[in-house]
Amino acid sequence: MLLDEIGTFLQTNSIGTLGTDLFEGFMPDTPDACVAILEYPGSPGEYTFGGATGAILEKPRIQVMVRNTSFPAAQTKMAAIYALLDAVTKQTLSGTQYHRIQALQPHFGMPRDINLRYIRACNFEATKDVS
């Protein structure tokens, strides 16, 4: 659900089109210019006093990667995604309450791929209601 929620949010905000140049869980070989949202382990959840009912908040992490044949285009797209996601506070995405999405560092360059395309990335942690 996390990738769907973030993917839909990015698509709604004109970052890309899901399945065309915006992908969840992988980055395909084509197109040259695309965005991938990848999930990886996050921080422990938050519990109510006593914790008998399970976590009430979860803190998953995602990495967003932007690829392009143009370095300035990759940097500009990643900067837009960074600003958009890092500003999410007390917002409902696809029916799930997100208390915060926070960038874990400034966006950064990764090694160019085998086709010499530029890749920019950033890691984010979301604090959201358990769905």
Rosetta constraint file for C-alpha pairs under 8 A:
AtomPair CA 1 CA 5 HARMONIC 6.03 0.50
AtomPair CA 2 CA 6 HARMONIC 6.19 0.50
AtomPair CA 3 CA 7 HARMONIC 5.74 0.50
AtomPair CA 3 CA 24 HARMONIC 5.89 0.50
AtomPair CA 3 CA 25 HARMONIC 7.34 0.50
AtomPair CA 3 CA 37 HARMONIC 6.75 0.50
AtomPair CA 3 CA 38 HARMONIC 7.42 0.50
AtomPair CA 3 CA 39 HARMONIC 7.13 0.50
AtomPair CA 4 CA 8 HARMONIC 5.92 0.50
AtomPair CA 4 CA 24 HARMONIC 7.24 0.50
AtomPair CA 5 CA 9 HARMONIC 6.18 0.50
AtomPair CA 5 CA 93 HARMONIC 5.75 0.50
AtomPair CA 5 CA 94 HARMONIC 5.53 0.50
AtomPair CA 5 CA 96 HARMONIC 7.97 0.50
AtomPair CA 6 CA 10 HARMONIC 6.15 0.50
AtomPair CA 6 CA 93 HARMONIC 7.42 0.50
AtomPair CA 7 CA 11 HARMONIC 6.12 0.50
AtomPair CA 7 CA 18 HARMONIC 6.93 0.50
AtomPair CA 7 CA 22 HARMONIC 7.42 0.50
AtomPair CA 7 CA 23 HARMONIC 7.55 0.50
AtomPair CA 7 CA 24 HARMONIC 6.73 0.50
AtomPair CA 7 CA 37 HARMONIC 7.30 0.50
AtomPair CA 8 CA 12 HARMONIC 5.99 0.50
AtomPair CA 8 CA 18 HARMONIC 7.58 0.50
AtomPair CA 8 CA 94 HARMONIC 7.55 0.50
AtomPair CA 9 CA 13 HARMONIC 6.29 0.50
AtomPair CA 9 CA 93 HARMONIC 6.63 0.50
AtomPair CA 9 CA 94 HARMONIC 7.92 0.50
AtomPair CA 10 CA 14 HARMONIC 6.46 0.50
AtomPair CA 10 CA 15 HARMONIC 5.31 0.50
AtomPair CA 10 CA 16 HARMONIC 6.89 0.50
AtomPair CA 10 CA 81 HARMONIC 7.74 0.50
AtomPair CA 11 CA 15 HARMONIC 5.45 0.50
AtomPair CA 11 CA 16 HARMONIC 5.20 0.50
AtomPair CA 11 CA 17 HARMONIC 5.53 0.50
AtomPair CA 11 CA 18 HARMONIC 6.64 0.50
AtomPair CA 11 CA 22 HARMONIC 7.74 0.50
AtomPair CA 15 CA 22 HARMONIC 7.79 0.50
AtomPair CA 15 CA 77 HARMONIC 7.69 0.50
AtomPair CA 15 CA 81 HARMONIC 7.29 0.50
AtomPair CA 16 CA 20 HARMONIC 7.64 0.50
AtomPair CA 16 CA 21 HARMONIC 5.70 0.50
AtomPair CA 16 CA 22 HARMONIC 5.25 0.50
AtomPair CA 16 CA 34 HARMONIC 7.80 0.50
AtomPair CA 16 CA 35 HARMONIC 7.48 0.50
AtomPair CA 17 CA 21 HARMONIC 5.63 0.50
AtomPair CA 17 CA 22 HARMONIC 5.36 0.50
AtomPair CA 18 CA 22 HARMONIC 4.64 0.50
AtomPair CA 18 CA 23 HARMONIC 5.85 0.50
AtomPair CA 18 CA 24 HARMONIC 7.91 0.50
AtomPair CA 19 CA 23 HARMONIC 5.65 0.50
AtomPair CA 21 CA 31 HARMONIC 6.74 0.50
AtomPair CA 21 CA 33 HARMONIC 6.86 0.50
AtomPair CA 21 CA 34 HARMONIC 4.50 0.50
AtomPair CA 21 CA 35 HARMONIC 6.15 0.50
AtomPair CA 22 CA 34 HARMONIC 5.83 0.50
AtomPair CA 22 CA 35 HARMONIC 4.78 0.50
AtomPair CA 22 CA 36 HARMONIC 5.89 0.50
AtomPair CA 22 CA 37 HARMONIC 7.90 0.50
AtomPair CA 23 CA 27 HARMONIC 6.43 0.50
AtomPair CA 23 CA 34 HARMONIC 7.76 0.50
AtomPair CA 23 CA 35 HARMONIC 6.22 0.50
AtomPair CA 23 CA 36 HARMONIC 4.74 0.50
AtomPair CA 23 CA 37 HARMONIC 6.27 0.50
AtomPair CA 24 CA 36 HARMONIC 5.87 0.50
AtomPair CA 24 CA 37 HARMONIC 4.97 0.50
AtomPair CA 24 CA 38 HARMONIC 6.41 0.50
AtomPair CA 25 CA 36 HARMONIC 6.86 0.50
AtomPair CA 25 CA 37 HARMONIC 5.78 0.50
AtomPair CA 25 CA 38 HARMONIC 4.72 0.50
AtomPair CA 25 CA 39 HARMONIC 6.82 0.50
AtomPair CA 26 CA 36 HARMONIC 6.04 0.50
AtomPair CA 26 CA 37 HARMONIC 7.10 0.50
AtomPair CA 26 CA 38 HARMONIC 6.59 0.50
AtomPair CA 27 CA 34 HARMONIC 7.82 0.50
AtomPair CA 27 CA 35 HARMONIC 7.34 0.50
AtomPair CA 27 CA 36 HARMONIC 5.31 0.50
AtomPair CA 30 CA 34 HARMONIC 7.99 0.50
AtomPair CA 32 CA 67 HARMONIC 6.62 0.50
AtomPair CA 32 CA 68 HARMONIC 5.53 0.50
AtomPair CA 32 CA 69 HARMONIC 6.42 0.50
AtomPair CA 32 CA 117 HARMONIC 7.30 0.50
AtomPair CA 33 CA 66 HARMONIC 7.49 0.50
AtomPair CA 33 CA 67 HARMONIC 5.32 0.50
AtomPair CA 33 CA 68 HARMONIC 4.30 0.50
AtomPair CA 33 CA 69 HARMONIC 6.91 0.50
AtomPair CA 33 CA 74 HARMONIC 8.00 0.50
AtomPair CA 34 CA 66 HARMONIC 5.89 0.50
AtomPair CA 34 CA 67 HARMONIC 5.40 0.50
AtomPair CA 34 CA 68 HARMONIC 6.80 0.50
AtomPair CA 35 CA 64 HARMONIC 7.03 0.50
AtomPair CA 35 CA 65 HARMONIC 5.62 0.50
AtomPair CA 35 CA 66 HARMONIC 4.52 0.50
AtomPair CA 35 CA 67 HARMONIC 6.41 0.50
AtomPair CA 36 CA 64 HARMONIC 5.71 0.50
AtomPair CA 36 CA 65 HARMONIC 5.17 0.50
AtomPair CA 36 CA 66 HARMONIC 6.57 0.50
AtomPair CA 37 CA 62 HARMONIC 6.65 0.50
AtomPair CA 37 CA 63 HARMONIC 5.91 0.50
AtomPair CA 37 CA 64 HARMONIC 4.65 0.50
AtomPair CA 37 CA 65 HARMONIC 6.57 0.50
AtomPair CA 38 CA 62 HARMONIC 5.41 0.50
AtomPair CA 38 CA 63 HARMONIC 5.14 0.50
AtomPair CA 38 CA 64 HARMONIC 6.32 0.50
AtomPair CA 39 CA 60 HARMONIC 7.57 0.50
AtomPair CA 39 CA 61 HARMONIC 5.97 0.50
AtomPair CA 39 CA 62 HARMONIC 4.39 0.50
AtomPair CA 39 CA 63 HARMONIC 6.39 0.50
AtomPair CA 40 CA 60 HARMONIC 7.21 0.50
AtomPair CA 40 CA 61 HARMONIC 5.56 0.50
AtomPair CA 40 CA 62 HARMONIC 5.86 0.50
AtomPair CA 40 CA 63 HARMONIC 7.56 0.50
AtomPair CA 41 CA 60 HARMONIC 6.20 0.50
AtomPair CA 41 CA 61 HARMONIC 6.04 0.50
AtomPair CA 42 CA 59 HARMONIC 5.56 0.50
AtomPair CA 42 CA 60 HARMONIC 4.28 0.50
AtomPair CA 42 CA 61 HARMONIC 4.78 0.50
AtomPair CA 42 CA 125 HARMONIC 6.97 0.50
AtomPair CA 43 CA 58 HARMONIC 7.78 0.50
AtomPair CA 43 CA 59 HARMONIC 5.38 0.50
AtomPair CA 43 CA 60 HARMONIC 6.61 0.50
AtomPair CA 43 CA 61 HARMONIC 7.88 0.50
AtomPair CA 44 CA 58 HARMONIC 6.96 0.50
AtomPair CA 44 CA 59 HARMONIC 6.55 0.50
AtomPair CA 45 CA 55 HARMONIC 5.61 0.50
AtomPair CA 45 CA 56 HARMONIC 7.25 0.50
AtomPair CA 45 CA 57 HARMONIC 5.42 0.50
AtomPair CA 45 CA 58 HARMONIC 4.34 0.50
AtomPair CA 45 CA 59 HARMONIC 5.86 0.50
AtomPair CA 46 CA 55 HARMONIC 5.36 0.50
AtomPair CA 46 CA 56 HARMONIC 5.92 0.50
AtomPair CA 46 CA 57 HARMONIC 5.07 0.50
AtomPair CA 46 CA 58 HARMONIC 6.52 0.50
AtomPair CA 47 CA 51 HARMONIC 5.11 0.50
AtomPair CA 47 CA 53 HARMONIC 7.98 0.50
AtomPair CA 47 CA 54 HARMONIC 6.26 0.50
AtomPair CA 47 CA 55 HARMONIC 4.46 0.50
AtomPair CA 47 CA 56 HARMONIC 5.49 0.50
AtomPair CA 47 CA 57 HARMONIC 7.05 0.50
AtomPair CA 48 CA 52 HARMONIC 7.79 0.50
AtomPair CA 48 CA 53 HARMONIC 7.62 0.50
AtomPair CA 48 CA 54 HARMONIC 7.77 0.50
AtomPair CA 48 CA 55 HARMONIC 7.15 0.50
AtomPair CA 48 CA 56 HARMONIC 6.83 0.50
AtomPair CA 51 CA 55 HARMONIC 6.94 0.50
AtomPair CA 55 CA 130 HARMONIC 7.07 0.50
AtomPair CA 56 CA 129 HARMONIC 6.11 0.50
AtomPair CA 56 CA 130 HARMONIC 5.63 0.50
AtomPair CA 57 CA 127 HARMONIC 6.56 0.50
AtomPair CA 57 CA 128 HARMONIC 5.50 0.50
AtomPair CA 57 CA 129 HARMONIC 4.62 0.50
AtomPair CA 57 CA 130 HARMONIC 5.24 0.50
AtomPair CA 58 CA 126 HARMONIC 7.82 0.50
AtomPair CA 58 CA 127 HARMONIC 5.86 0.50
AtomPair CA 58 CA 128 HARMONIC 5.60 0.50
AtomPair CA 58 CA 129 HARMONIC 6.29 0.50
AtomPair CA 58 CA 130 HARMONIC 5.77 0.50
AtomPair CA 59 CA 125 HARMONIC 6.28 0.50
AtomPair CA 59 CA 126 HARMONIC 5.26 0.50
AtomPair CA 59 CA 127 HARMONIC 4.67 0.50
AtomPair CA 59 CA 128 HARMONIC 6.54 0.50
AtomPair CA 60 CA 125 HARMONIC 5.89 0.50
AtomPair CA 60 CA 126 HARMONIC 5.65 0.50
AtomPair CA 60 CA 127 HARMONIC 7.17 0.50
AtomPair CA 61 CA 123 HARMONIC 7.07 0.50
AtomPair CA 61 CA 124 HARMONIC 5.55 0.50
AtomPair CA 61 CA 125 HARMONIC 4.36 0.50
AtomPair CA 61 CA 126 HARMONIC 6.18 0.50
AtomPair CA 62 CA 123 HARMONIC 5.75 0.50
AtomPair CA 62 CA 124 HARMONIC 5.35 0.50
AtomPair CA 62 CA 125 HARMONIC 6.51 0.50
AtomPair CA 63 CA 121 HARMONIC 6.79 0.50
AtomPair CA 63 CA 122 HARMONIC 5.65 0.50
AtomPair CA 63 CA 123 HARMONIC 4.34 0.50
AtomPair CA 63 CA 124 HARMONIC 6.26 0.50
AtomPair CA 64 CA 121 HARMONIC 5.50 0.50
AtomPair CA 64 CA 122 HARMONIC 5.55 0.50
AtomPair CA 64 CA 123 HARMONIC 6.46 0.50
AtomPair CA 65 CA 78 HARMONIC 7.65 0.50
AtomPair CA 65 CA 119 HARMONIC 6.63 0.50
AtomPair CA 65 CA 120 HARMONIC 5.68 0.50
AtomPair CA 65 CA 121 HARMONIC 4.32 0.50
AtomPair CA 65 CA 122 HARMONIC 6.80 0.50
AtomPair CA 66 CA 74 HARMONIC 5.94 0.50
AtomPair CA 66 CA 77 HARMONIC 7.08 0.50
AtomPair CA 66 CA 78 HARMONIC 6.14 0.50
AtomPair CA 66 CA 119 HARMONIC 5.50 0.50
AtomPair CA 66 CA 120 HARMONIC 5.19 0.50
AtomPair CA 66 CA 121 HARMONIC 6.23 0.50
AtomPair CA 67 CA 74 HARMONIC 5.93 0.50
AtomPair CA 67 CA 117 HARMONIC 6.47 0.50
AtomPair CA 67 CA 118 HARMONIC 5.54 0.50
AtomPair CA 67 CA 119 HARMONIC 4.50 0.50
AtomPair CA 67 CA 120 HARMONIC 6.61 0.50
AtomPair CA 68 CA 73 HARMONIC 6.62 0.50
AtomPair CA 68 CA 74 HARMONIC 5.30 0.50
AtomPair CA 68 CA 117 HARMONIC 5.58 0.50
AtomPair CA 68 CA 118 HARMONIC 5.39 0.50
AtomPair CA 68 CA 119 HARMONIC 6.73 0.50
AtomPair CA 69 CA 73 HARMONIC 7.98 0.50
AtomPair CA 69 CA 74 HARMONIC 7.84 0.50
AtomPair CA 69 CA 116 HARMONIC 7.43 0.50
AtomPair CA 69 CA 117 HARMONIC 4.67 0.50
AtomPair CA 69 CA 118 HARMONIC 5.91 0.50
AtomPair CA 70 CA 74 HARMONIC 6.28 0.50
AtomPair CA 70 CA 117 HARMONIC 7.41 0.50
AtomPair CA 70 CA 118 HARMONIC 6.71 0.50
AtomPair CA 71 CA 75 HARMONIC 6.14 0.50
AtomPair CA 71 CA 118 HARMONIC 5.73 0.50
AtomPair CA 72 CA 76 HARMONIC 6.00 0.50
AtomPair CA 73 CA 77 HARMONIC 6.15 0.50
AtomPair CA 74 CA 78 HARMONIC 6.13 0.50
AtomPair CA 74 CA 118 HARMONIC 6.72 0.50
AtomPair CA 74 CA 119 HARMONIC 6.73 0.50
AtomPair CA 74 CA 120 HARMONIC 6.35 0.50
AtomPair CA 75 CA 79 HARMONIC 6.06 0.50
AtomPair CA 75 CA 120 HARMONIC 6.54 0.50
AtomPair CA 76 CA 80 HARMONIC 6.33 0.50
AtomPair CA 77 CA 81 HARMONIC 6.36 0.50
AtomPair CA 78 CA 82 HARMONIC 6.00 0.50
AtomPair CA 78 CA 107 HARMONIC 7.13 0.50
AtomPair CA 78 CA 120 HARMONIC 6.45 0.50
AtomPair CA 78 CA 121 HARMONIC 6.96 0.50
AtomPair CA 78 CA 122 HARMONIC 7.92 0.50
AtomPair CA 79 CA 83 HARMONIC 6.17 0.50
AtomPair CA 79 CA 107 HARMONIC 7.40 0.50
AtomPair CA 80 CA 84 HARMONIC 6.13 0.50
AtomPair CA 81 CA 85 HARMONIC 6.01 0.50
AtomPair CA 82 CA 86 HARMONIC 5.80 0.50
AtomPair CA 82 CA 103 HARMONIC 7.15 0.50
AtomPair CA 82 CA 107 HARMONIC 7.21 0.50
AtomPair CA 82 CA 122 HARMONIC 7.36 0.50
AtomPair CA 83 CA 87 HARMONIC 6.20 0.50
AtomPair CA 84 CA 88 HARMONIC 7.04 0.50
AtomPair CA 85 CA 101 HARMONIC 6.10 0.50
AtomPair CA 85 CA 102 HARMONIC 7.18 0.50
AtomPair CA 85 CA 103 HARMONIC 7.62 0.50
AtomPair CA 86 CA 100 HARMONIC 7.97 0.50
AtomPair CA 86 CA 101 HARMONIC 5.54 0.50
AtomPair CA 86 CA 102 HARMONIC 4.87 0.50
AtomPair CA 86 CA 103 HARMONIC 5.53 0.50
AtomPair CA 86 CA 124 HARMONIC 7.86 0.50
AtomPair CA 87 CA 100 HARMONIC 7.94 0.50
AtomPair CA 87 CA 101 HARMONIC 7.09 0.50
AtomPair CA 87 CA 102 HARMONIC 7.62 0.50
AtomPair CA 88 CA 98 HARMONIC 7.49 0.50
AtomPair CA 88 CA 99 HARMONIC 7.64 0.50
AtomPair CA 88 CA 100 HARMONIC 5.56 0.50
AtomPair CA 88 CA 101 HARMONIC 5.39 0.50
AtomPair CA 88 CA 102 HARMONIC 7.77 0.50
AtomPair CA 89 CA 98 HARMONIC 6.76 0.50
AtomPair CA 89 CA 99 HARMONIC 5.29 0.50
AtomPair CA 89 CA 100 HARMONIC 4.48 0.50
AtomPair CA 89 CA 101 HARMONIC 6.76 0.50
AtomPair CA 90 CA 97 HARMONIC 6.82 0.50
AtomPair CA 90 CA 98 HARMONIC 5.60 0.50
AtomPair CA 90 CA 99 HARMONIC 4.34 0.50
AtomPair CA 90 CA 100 HARMONIC 6.30 0.50
AtomPair CA 91 CA 97 HARMONIC 5.89 0.50
AtomPair CA 91 CA 98 HARMONIC 5.31 0.50
AtomPair CA 91 CA 99 HARMONIC 6.56 0.50
AtomPair CA 91 CA 100 HARMONIC 7.90 0.50
AtomPair CA 92 CA 96 HARMONIC 5.26 0.50
AtomPair CA 92 CA 97 HARMONIC 4.40 0.50
AtomPair CA 92 CA 98 HARMONIC 5.80 0.50
AtomPair CA 93 CA 97 HARMONIC 6.48 0.50
AtomPair CA 93 CA 98 HARMONIC 6.90 0.50
AtomPair CA 96 CA 128 HARMONIC 7.30 0.50
AtomPair CA 96 CA 129 HARMONIC 6.68 0.50
AtomPair CA 96 CA 131 HARMONIC 6.81 0.50
AtomPair CA 97 CA 128 HARMONIC 5.78 0.50
AtomPair CA 97 CA 129 HARMONIC 5.65 0.50
AtomPair CA 98 CA 126 HARMONIC 7.08 0.50
AtomPair CA 98 CA 127 HARMONIC 6.01 0.50
AtomPair CA 98 CA 128 HARMONIC 4.25 0.50
AtomPair CA 98 CA 129 HARMONIC 6.55 0.50
AtomPair CA 99 CA 126 HARMONIC 7.67 0.50
AtomPair CA 99 CA 127 HARMONIC 5.47 0.50
AtomPair CA 99 CA 128 HARMONIC 5.48 0.50
AtomPair CA 99 CA 129 HARMONIC 7.72 0.50
AtomPair CA 100 CA 126 HARMONIC 5.72 0.50
AtomPair CA 100 CA 127 HARMONIC 5.22 0.50
AtomPair CA 100 CA 128 HARMONIC 7.08 0.50
AtomPair CA 101 CA 124 HARMONIC 6.53 0.50
AtomPair CA 101 CA 125 HARMONIC 5.69 0.50
AtomPair CA 101 CA 126 HARMONIC 4.25 0.50
AtomPair CA 101 CA 127 HARMONIC 6.33 0.50
AtomPair CA 102 CA 124 HARMONIC 5.39 0.50
AtomPair CA 102 CA 125 HARMONIC 5.38 0.50
AtomPair CA 102 CA 126 HARMONIC 6.36 0.50
AtomPair CA 103 CA 122 HARMONIC 7.05 0.50
AtomPair CA 103 CA 123 HARMONIC 5.95 0.50
AtomPair CA 103 CA 124 HARMONIC 4.36 0.50
AtomPair CA 103 CA 125 HARMONIC 6.55 0.50
AtomPair CA 104 CA 122 HARMONIC 7.55 0.50
AtomPair CA 104 CA 123 HARMONIC 5.60 0.50
AtomPair CA 104 CA 124 HARMONIC 5.37 0.50
AtomPair CA 104 CA 125 HARMONIC 6.81 0.50
AtomPair CA 105 CA 122 HARMONIC 6.94 0.50
AtomPair CA 105 CA 123 HARMONIC 6.92 0.50
AtomPair CA 106 CA 122 HARMONIC 6.75 0.50
AtomPair CA 107 CA 120 HARMONIC 6.78 0.50
AtomPair CA 107 CA 121 HARMONIC 5.49 0.50
AtomPair CA 107 CA 122 HARMONIC 4.51 0.50
AtomPair CA 107 CA 123 HARMONIC 7.73 0.50
AtomPair CA 108 CA 120 HARMONIC 5.57 0.50
AtomPair CA 108 CA 121 HARMONIC 5.48 0.50
AtomPair CA 108 CA 122 HARMONIC 6.38 0.50
AtomPair CA 109 CA 118 HARMONIC 7.83 0.50
AtomPair CA 109 CA 119 HARMONIC 6.02 0.50
AtomPair CA 109 CA 120 HARMONIC 4.54 0.50
AtomPair CA 109 CA 121 HARMONIC 6.38 0.50
AtomPair CA 110 CA 118 HARMONIC 7.59 0.50
AtomPair CA 110 CA 119 HARMONIC 5.44 0.50
AtomPair CA 110 CA 120 HARMONIC 5.87 0.50
AtomPair CA 110 CA 121 HARMONIC 7.04 0.50
AtomPair CA 111 CA 118 HARMONIC 7.40 0.50
AtomPair CA 111 CA 119 HARMONIC 6.87 0.50
AtomPair CA 112 CA 116 HARMONIC 5.09 0.50
AtomPair CA 112 CA 117 HARMONIC 5.34 0.50
AtomPair CA 112 CA 118 HARMONIC 4.97 0.50
AtomPair CA 112 CA 119 HARMONIC 6.08 0.50
AtomPair CA 113 CA 117 HARMONIC 5.52 0.50
AtomPair CA 113 CA 118 HARMONIC 7.01 0.50
AtomPair CA 113 CA 119 HARMONIC 7.56 0.50
